[in-house]
Amino acid sequence: MDTSQITGLILAGGRGTRMGTVDKGLQLFRDAPMALHVLMRLSPQVGYLMINANQNIAPYEGFGAPVWQDEFQGFAGPLAGLHTGLTHCETDYMVSVPCDSPFLPANLVARLAAGLEEKHADLAVAVTGEGETRQPHPVFCLLKTSLLPHLTLYLQEGGRKFDKWYASLEVAEVHFDDEDAFRNINTLDELHKFAATP
């Protein structure tokens, strides 16, 4: 798969409740907004970029990528952001990452694309750990843009859970060894702690 024909979507549409209802993606992390770190790590891996945000649109537009607000109203979660991305995506595939994961792997897209092709899947999801520590990371996913009608129907029926949505699809789980690469920064304490960590 030609990764230059994949669109990258940064999910920054949440309310940041665990961080005191601040806009997580715009919180400074090592002297730059957290979402900008994510964009800079994702940008070399894809051909196109866009951001899903529901507030502070102008600062996100300042990153140089198109910014789209949720089509589904009421902060319906990451699936609503995914839906918005698929609605505006002009490539056959799209990869999503959250705005609070500044350590995401430099080979994320290539690995997910290889897993998707190998399994002839609809969607590839990153997984870390094994056994009891096994942890899927559904917001780190690569999917076919043609899944838009399937996701639209699920959201219209009131569905919100990522894993329940893709349970009916052909999914490739791609294992990554570095669990820290998928670390989400959810609180101000974590923001300060990990900013100081080499």
N, C-alpha and C positions, 0 to 999 in steps of 0.2 A: 504494500500500500504506500502511495506517495504521500508522506506526511505534509507536504506543502499544499495538499488539497484537503487538509483538515482545518476546520475552524475551531479556535480555542475560546471557551466561554468561562469568564471569571464570575463566580456567584457571589455577589455582594449585596443581595437584596433583603437580608435578614434584619431583625431589629436589634441584635446585639444585646439581648436581655441579660446574659450572664456577665456582660462587661459594663452593666449599668446603663443599658439602652443607648450606648454610643454607637456610632457607625464604625464597626470593627475595621473595615478595610482602609479607613482613613487614619487610624491610630498610628502614630509614629513608632517605627521599629528600626533601630539602628539608623536614625536620621532620615528615614523615608517612610511614606505611608505603606502599611503592610500589603495592601493590594498591589502597590507598585513593585514590591519585591516579587510577588507572585507573577505579575505580568512579565517581568524581566526574565524569570526562570522559564516561563511557558513560551514566550515569544519565539525563541530559536527552534522550538519543537513543532510549530504549526505554520500554516501559510497566512492565516487571518486571525484576528482577535476581536472579541467584543466583551462587553461588561454588562451584567444584569445588576441594576441598582434601583432602589425605590425612594431614595432621599439623597440630598447633596449631589445632584446630578452634575452640576458644573465642575466640581473638583475631579470627579471621575472622568469627565470629558477631557480634562486637562492632561490625562495620561495618553491621549492620542488615539484612542480606540472608540468605536461607536458604543453608546450606552443606551440600553433598552430597559424600560420599566415593565413590571409584571403585567401580563394581559389579564390574569386572574387577580382580582382585588383582595385586599385584606391580609397581606403577608402570608400567603398560603404555603410558605416553606420552599426548600430547594427545588422541589419538583415543579413549582410554578416558575422558578427561574429557568429551569431546564426547558420547560415548555416555551418560554419567551425566546430563549436562544434558538430552539428548533424553528420557531416561527420566522426568525430573521436570518437563519443560516442559508447560505447560497452554495455550500459544498455538500457532498454526499455524506460526509461524516463530521461529527462534532465531538469535542472532548470538553468535559467540564471539570473545574477545580474550584475549591472554596477560596475566598479572599483572605482567609486567616491561616494559610498554610505556606509560609515563606520558605520552607525547606523542601518543597516538593521535588521529586527525583528529576534529574536532567534527562533521563531516558524514559520518562513516564509514557509519553505518546508512542514512541517506537515499540515499547514492550506491550502496551495495550493493543496496538494495531496488529502486532504479530500474533497475539493471543486470539484476537477476533477472527483473523484470517484462518488460523490453524483450526479453529473449531467451527468455522462458518457460522459465527454467532451474530445475533442482533446487537449485542451490547457486551463490552468487556469492562470488568470491574477490578480494581486493585484490592489485593488481600495481603495482610501481613500476619505473622505468627502461625503457629501450628497447634493442633490439639485444643486444649482449653484456652489457649491464648490467641487462637485464630480470630482474626478481626477483618471482616469485609469493610471497605471504605467506598460506599456506593456513590458519594459525590465526586469521587475520582473515577470517572467513567468515560469510555469512548463508545459512541453509538451511531447507528444509521439515522440520518435525518428523516428517512421514511417512516420512523416510529411516531412522528408527530400526531397522526390521527388516533393511534392507540393510547398515547399519553393524554390527549385532549379528552377522550372519552372517560378515562380513569379519573381525571380531575373533575369533570362535570358530574360524575357520580359521587363526588365527595371524598375520593381517595387522596391521601396525603403521604402515605408511607412509601419511601423509595423501594425498599426490598419487596414489599407486597406488589408494587407495580411491575417490577421486572421478573417476578416469580413465574409469570406466564410466558416469558420470552426465552429464547435460546441465549444463555449467558456464558461467557468465558471468564473464569476467575483467574487472574494473573497474579502470581505470588511475587512479592518483593521482600527482600531480606531486611532492608533498613526500615524498621518501624518508625524511627525518629523522623524520617522524611515526610511522614504523613501526620506529623504532630499538628493539631489544631491549637491555636492560641485563643482561648475563650474568655479569660479573665485578665484584669489589669495586672494582677500578681504574676501570671504566666508571661504576660507581655514584657514585664521588667526582668523577670528571671531569665527568659530565653534570649532577650536582647543582649544580656551580659555573658551568655554562654558562647564559647567559640564555635 
